[in-house]
Amino acid sequence: MTVRSKAFWTFLSFLAFLLFIVAIYTKLYWLNIFVIVLGLLVNKEGTSILFPNYLEKKKIVLERSKVIHESKGK
C-alpha cells in the first residue's frame, strides 16, 4: 500500500473515525489530538486521491462563478 493509493487514504480515514469513536467511549479525550492531526492530514493530502471528480467539478463551478461575478461587475 503506497501513499498515493486510494486504499491507503481510505484506511487512514476509517482509522481516524474509529479512533474518534474509541476516544469518545473511553473518555480518553487526549486521543482526539491524534485524530485531529490524522484528519487534517487526510484532508490536505488525501482529498485529491479520494475525490478527484469532486475536485474537478468544484474547480469548474469556481471558474464559472468567477466569470459570472466579473460580468456582473462590468
DSSP file (Angstrom, degrees, kcal/mol; ACC not computed):
  #  RESIDUE AA STRUCTURE BP1 BP2  ACC     N-H-->O    O-->H-N    N-H-->O    O-->H-N    TCO  KAPPA ALPHA  PHI   PSI    X-CA   Y-CA   Z-CA
    1    1 A M              0   0    0      0, 0.0     2,-0.2     0, 0.0     0, 0.0   0.000 360.0 360.0 360.0 117.1    0.0    0.0    0.0
    2    2 A T    >   -     0   0    0      1,-0.1     3,-1.5     0, 0.0     6,-0.3  -0.542 360.0-111.9 -97.9 166.1    1.6    3.2   -1.2
    3    3 A V  T 3  S+     0   0    0      1,-0.3     6,-0.1    -2,-0.2    -1,-0.1   0.763 116.7  56.7 -66.8 -25.3    0.9    6.8    0.0
    4    4 A R  T 3  S+     0   0    0      4,-0.1    -1,-0.3    45,-0.0     2,-0.3   0.368  87.9 103.3 -88.1   5.6   -0.5    7.6   -3.5
    5    5 A S  S <> S-     0   0    0     -3,-1.5     4,-1.4     1,-0.1     5,-0.2  -0.628  71.0-136.3 -94.1 149.4   -3.1    4.8   -3.3
    6    6 A K  H  > S+     0   0    0     -2,-0.3     4,-2.2     1,-0.2     5,-0.2   0.846 104.7  59.1 -67.3 -34.6   -6.8    5.2   -2.7
    7    7 A A  H  > S+     0   0    0      1,-0.2     4,-2.5     2,-0.2    -1,-0.2   0.880 102.6  53.3 -63.8 -38.4   -6.8    2.3   -0.3
    8    8 A F  H  > S+     0   0    0     -6,-0.3     4,-2.3     2,-0.2    -1,-0.2   0.939 112.3  42.7 -62.1 -48.4   -4.2    3.9    1.9
    9    9 A W  H  X S+     0   0    0     -4,-1.4     4,-2.0     2,-0.2    -1,-0.2   0.836 113.2  52.8 -71.3 -32.3   -6.1    7.1    2.4
   10   10 A T  H  X S+     0   0    0     -4,-2.2     4,-2.4     2,-0.2    -1,-0.2   0.922 109.7  49.5 -65.3 -43.4   -9.4    5.2    2.8
   11   11 A F  H  X S+     0   0    0     -4,-2.5     4,-2.6     1,-0.2    -2,-0.2   0.925 110.7  49.4 -60.3 -45.4   -7.8    3.2    5.6
   12   12 A L  H  X S+     0   0    0     -4,-2.3     4,-2.3     2,-0.2    -1,-0.2   0.878 109.6  52.7 -63.4 -36.6   -6.4    6.3    7.3
   13   13 A S  H  X S+     0   0    0     -4,-2.0     4,-2.0     2,-0.2    -2,-0.2   0.940 112.4  43.5 -63.1 -46.9   -9.9    7.9    7.1
   14   14 A F  H  X S+     0   0    0     -4,-2.4     4,-2.8     2,-0.2    -2,-0.2   0.866 111.7  54.8 -67.2 -35.6  -11.5    4.9    8.8
   15   15 A L  H  X S+     0   0    0     -4,-2.6     4,-2.6     2,-0.2     5,-0.2   0.919 108.1  49.0 -62.2 -43.4   -8.7    4.7   11.3
   16   16 A A  H  X S+     0   0    0     -4,-2.3     4,-1.9     2,-0.2    -2,-0.2   0.915 112.7  48.3 -62.1 -42.6   -9.3    8.4   12.3
   17   17 A F  H  X S+     0   0    0     -4,-2.0     4,-2.2     2,-0.2    -2,-0.2   0.925 112.5  47.6 -64.0 -45.1  -13.0    7.7   12.6
   18   18 A L  H  X S+     0   0    0     -4,-2.8     4,-2.6     1,-0.2    -2,-0.2   0.894 110.9  51.1 -65.7 -39.5  -12.5    4.6   14.7
   19   19 A L  H  X S+     0   0    0     -4,-2.6     4,-2.5     2,-0.2    -1,-0.2   0.872 108.7  52.7 -64.3 -35.5  -10.0    6.3   17.0
   20   20 A F  H  X S+     0   0    0     -4,-1.9     4,-2.1    -5,-0.2    -2,-0.2   0.932 110.1  47.1 -63.2 -46.1  -12.5    9.1   17.5
   21   21 A I  H  X S+     0   0    0     -4,-2.2     4,-2.6     1,-0.2     5,-0.2   0.917 112.7  49.6 -62.1 -44.0  -15.2    6.6   18.5
   22   22 A V  H  X S+     0   0    0     -4,-2.6     4,-2.5     1,-0.2     6,-0.3   0.913 109.8  51.7 -61.4 -42.6  -12.8    4.9   20.9
   23   23 A A  H  X>S+     0   0    0     -4,-2.5     5,-1.1     1,-0.2     4,-0.7   0.881 111.7  46.9 -63.1 -38.0  -11.8    8.3   22.4
   24   24 A I  H  <5S+     0   0    0     -4,-2.1     3,-0.3     3,-0.2    -2,-0.2   0.948 115.8  43.3 -68.6 -48.4  -15.5    9.2   23.0
   25   25 A Y  H  <5S+     0   0    0     -4,-2.6    -2,-0.2     1,-0.2    -1,-0.2   0.858 121.3  39.2 -68.6 -34.9  -16.5    5.8   24.5
   26   26 A T  H  <5S-     0   0    0     -4,-2.5    -1,-0.2    -5,-0.2    -2,-0.2   0.519 104.2-127.6 -92.0  -4.8  -13.4    5.5   26.7
   27   27 A K  T  <5 +     0   0    0     -4,-0.7     2,-1.2    -3,-0.3    -3,-0.2   0.805  61.1 143.1  60.0  32.0  -13.3    9.2   27.6
   28   28 A L    > < +     0   0    0     -5,-1.1     3,-1.7    -6,-0.3     4,-0.3  -0.666  18.4 169.1 -95.6  75.4   -9.7    9.4   26.5
   29   29 A Y  T >   +     0   0    0     -2,-1.2     3,-1.3     1,-0.3     4,-0.3   0.717  65.5  70.2 -68.5 -21.0  -10.1   12.9   25.0
   30   30 A W  T >> S+     0   0    0      1,-0.3     3,-1.3     2,-0.2     4,-0.6   0.777  87.6  68.3 -64.3 -24.3   -6.4   13.4   24.6
   31   31 A L  H <> S+     0   0    0     -3,-1.7     4,-1.7     1,-0.3     3,-0.4   0.764  84.3  71.5 -64.9 -24.2   -6.6   10.8   21.8
   32   32 A N  H <> S+     0   0    0     -3,-1.3     4,-2.7    -4,-0.3    -1,-0.3   0.738  85.4  65.9 -65.6 -22.1   -8.6   13.3   19.8
   33   33 A I  H <> S+     0   0    0     -3,-1.3     4,-2.1    -4,-0.3    -1,-0.2   0.937 104.6  44.2 -62.7 -44.8   -5.5   15.4   19.3
   34   34 A F  H  X S+     0   0    0     -4,-0.6     4,-2.6    -3,-0.4    -2,-0.2   0.891 112.4  52.9 -64.4 -39.4   -4.1   12.5   17.2
   35   35 A V  H  X S+     0   0    0     -4,-1.7     4,-2.7     2,-0.2    -2,-0.2   0.901 108.7  49.8 -63.1 -41.6   -7.5   12.1   15.5
   36   36 A I  H  X S+     0   0    0     -4,-2.7     4,-2.5     2,-0.2     5,-0.2   0.928 112.1  47.3 -63.8 -45.2   -7.4   15.8   14.5
   37   37 A V  H  X S+     0   0    0     -4,-2.1     4,-2.1     1,-0.2    -2,-0.2   0.920 113.8  48.0 -62.1 -43.7   -3.9   15.6   13.1
   38   38 A L  H  X S+     0   0    0     -4,-2.6     4,-2.3     1,-0.2    -2,-0.2   0.898 112.1  49.8 -63.8 -41.2   -4.8   12.4   11.2
   39   39 A G  H  X S+     0   0    0     -4,-2.7     4,-2.5     2,-0.2    -2,-0.2   0.892 110.3  49.4 -65.4 -40.7   -7.9   14.1    9.9
   40   40 A L  H  X S+     0   0    0     -4,-2.5     4,-2.7     2,-0.2     5,-0.3   0.882 110.1  52.1 -65.8 -37.4   -6.1   17.2    8.7
   41   41 A L  H  X>S+     0   0    0     -4,-2.1     4,-2.7     2,-0.2     5,-0.7   0.928 111.4  46.0 -63.2 -45.4   -3.5   15.0    7.0
   42   42 A V  I  X>S+     0   0    0     -4,-2.3     4,-1.3     3,-0.2     5,-0.7   0.907 114.2  49.4 -63.7 -41.1   -6.2   13.1    5.1
   43   43 A N  I  <5S+     0   0    0     -4,-2.5     4,-0.5     3,-0.2    -2,-0.2   0.924 118.3  37.4 -64.4 -45.1   -7.9   16.3    4.2
   44   44 A K  I  <5S+     0   0    0     -4,-2.7     4,-0.2    -5,-0.1    -2,-0.2   0.923 133.1  20.3 -76.0 -45.6   -4.8   18.1    2.9
   45   45 A E  I  <5S+     0   0    0     -4,-2.7     4,-0.3    -5,-0.3    -3,-0.2   0.780 126.0  44.4 -98.3 -30.8   -3.0   15.2    1.2
   46   46 A G  I >X<S+     0   0    0     -4,-1.3     4,-2.9    -5,-0.7     3,-0.5   0.628  88.6  80.9 -96.1 -13.7   -5.7   12.6    0.5
   47   47 A T  H 3><S+     0   0    0     -5,-0.7     4,-2.8    -4,-0.5     8,-0.2   0.895  91.3  53.1 -62.0 -40.7   -8.6   14.5   -0.8
   48   48 A S  H 34 S+     0   0    0     -4,-0.2    -1,-0.2     1,-0.2    -2,-0.1   0.794 115.7  41.3 -66.0 -26.5   -7.2   14.8   -4.3
   49   49 A I  H <4 S+     0   0    0     -3,-0.5    -2,-0.2    -4,-0.3    -1,-0.2   0.858 119.8  42.2 -86.1 -39.7   -6.7   11.0   -4.4
   50   50 A L  H  < S+     0   0    0     -4,-2.9    -2,-0.2     1,-0.2    -3,-0.2   0.857 129.0  23.6 -76.4 -35.6  -10.0   10.1   -2.7
   51   51 A F     X  +     0   0    0     -4,-2.8     4,-2.0    -5,-0.3    -1,-0.2  -0.420  65.7 146.7-131.1  58.7  -12.3   12.6   -4.5
   52   52 A P  H  > S+     0   0    0      0, 0.0     4,-1.9     0, 0.0     5,-0.1   0.881  77.7  51.1 -66.0 -36.5  -10.7   13.6   -7.9
   53   53 A N  H  > S+     0   0    0      2,-0.2     4,-2.4     1,-0.2     5,-0.2   0.906 109.4  50.6 -66.3 -41.0  -14.1   14.0   -9.6
   54   54 A Y  H  > S+     0   0    0      1,-0.2     4,-2.5     2,-0.2    -1,-0.2   0.920 110.2  49.3 -62.3 -44.1  -15.5   16.2   -6.9
   55   55 A L  H  X S+     0   0    0     -4,-2.0     4,-2.1     2,-0.2    -1,-0.2   0.873 110.6  50.5 -65.6 -36.5  -12.4   18.5   -7.0
   56   56 A E  H  X S+     0   0    0     -4,-1.9     4,-2.1     2,-0.2    -1,-0.2   0.921 112.2  46.6 -66.9 -43.2  -12.7   18.8  -10.8
   57   57 A K  H  X S+     0   0    0     -4,-2.4     4,-2.5     1,-0.2    -2,-0.2   0.896 111.6  52.1 -64.0 -39.8  -16.4   19.7  -10.6
   58   58 A K  H  X S+     0   0    0     -4,-2.5     4,-2.3     1,-0.2    -1,-0.2   0.894 108.7  50.6 -63.1 -40.4  -15.6   22.2   -7.8
   59   59 A K  H  X S+     0   0    0     -4,-2.1     4,-2.2     2,-0.2    -1,-0.2   0.905 110.7  48.9 -63.9 -42.7  -12.9   23.8   -9.9
   60   60 A I  H  X S+     0   0    0     -4,-2.1     4,-2.4     2,-0.2    -2,-0.2   0.919 111.9  48.4 -63.7 -44.8  -15.3   24.2  -12.9
   61   61 A V  H  X S+     0   0    0     -4,-2.5     4,-2.5     1,-0.2    -2,-0.2   0.895 110.8  51.2 -63.6 -40.3  -18.0   25.7  -10.7
   62   62 A L  H  X S+     0   0    0     -4,-2.3     4,-1.9     2,-0.2    -1,-0.2   0.906 110.5  48.7 -64.0 -41.5  -15.5   28.2   -9.2
   63   63 A E  H  X S+     0   0    0     -4,-2.2     4,-2.0     2,-0.2    -2,-0.2   0.907 112.1  49.2 -64.5 -41.5  -14.3   29.2  -12.7
   64   64 A R  H  X S+     0   0    0     -4,-2.4     4,-2.5     1,-0.2    -2,-0.2   0.908 109.9  50.7 -64.0 -41.6  -17.9   29.7  -13.8
   65   65 A S  H  X S+     0   0    0     -4,-2.5     4,-2.5     1,-0.2    -1,-0.2   0.860 108.5  52.7 -67.5 -33.0  -18.8   31.8  -10.7
   66   66 A K  H  X S+     0   0    0     -4,-1.9     4,-2.6     2,-0.2    -1,-0.2   0.916 109.8  48.7 -64.7 -42.5  -15.7   34.0  -11.3
   67   67 A V  H  X S+     0   0    0     -4,-2.0     4,-2.2     2,-0.2    -2,-0.2   0.924 113.7  46.2 -63.0 -44.7  -16.8   34.6  -14.9
   68   68 A I  H  X S+     0   0    0     -4,-2.5     4,-1.9     2,-0.2    -2,-0.2   0.915 113.1  49.7 -64.6 -43.4  -20.4   35.5  -13.8
   69   69 A H  H  X S+     0   0    0     -4,-2.5     4,-1.3     1,-0.2    -2,-0.2   0.906 112.2  47.7 -62.4 -42.5  -19.1   37.7  -11.0
   70   70 A E  H  X S+     0   0    0     -4,-2.6     4,-0.8     1,-0.2    -1,-0.2   0.870 110.6  51.6 -67.5 -36.9  -16.8   39.6  -13.4
   71   71 A S  H  < S+     0   0    0     -4,-2.2     3,-0.3     1,-0.2    -1,-0.2   0.837 109.4  50.1 -71.6 -30.7  -19.5   40.0  -16.0
   72   72 A K  H  < S+     0   0    0     -4,-1.9    -1,-0.2     1,-0.2    -2,-0.2   0.783 105.7  57.8 -74.4 -26.5  -21.9   41.5  -13.4
   73   73 A G  H  <        0   0    0     -4,-1.3    -1,-0.2     1,-0.2    -2,-0.2   0.698 360.0 360.0 -76.2 -19.7  -19.2   43.9  -12.2
   74   74 A K     <        0   0    0     -4,-0.8    -1,-0.2    -3,-0.3    -2,-0.1   0.459 360.0 360.0 -85.0 360.0  -18.8   45.5  -15.7
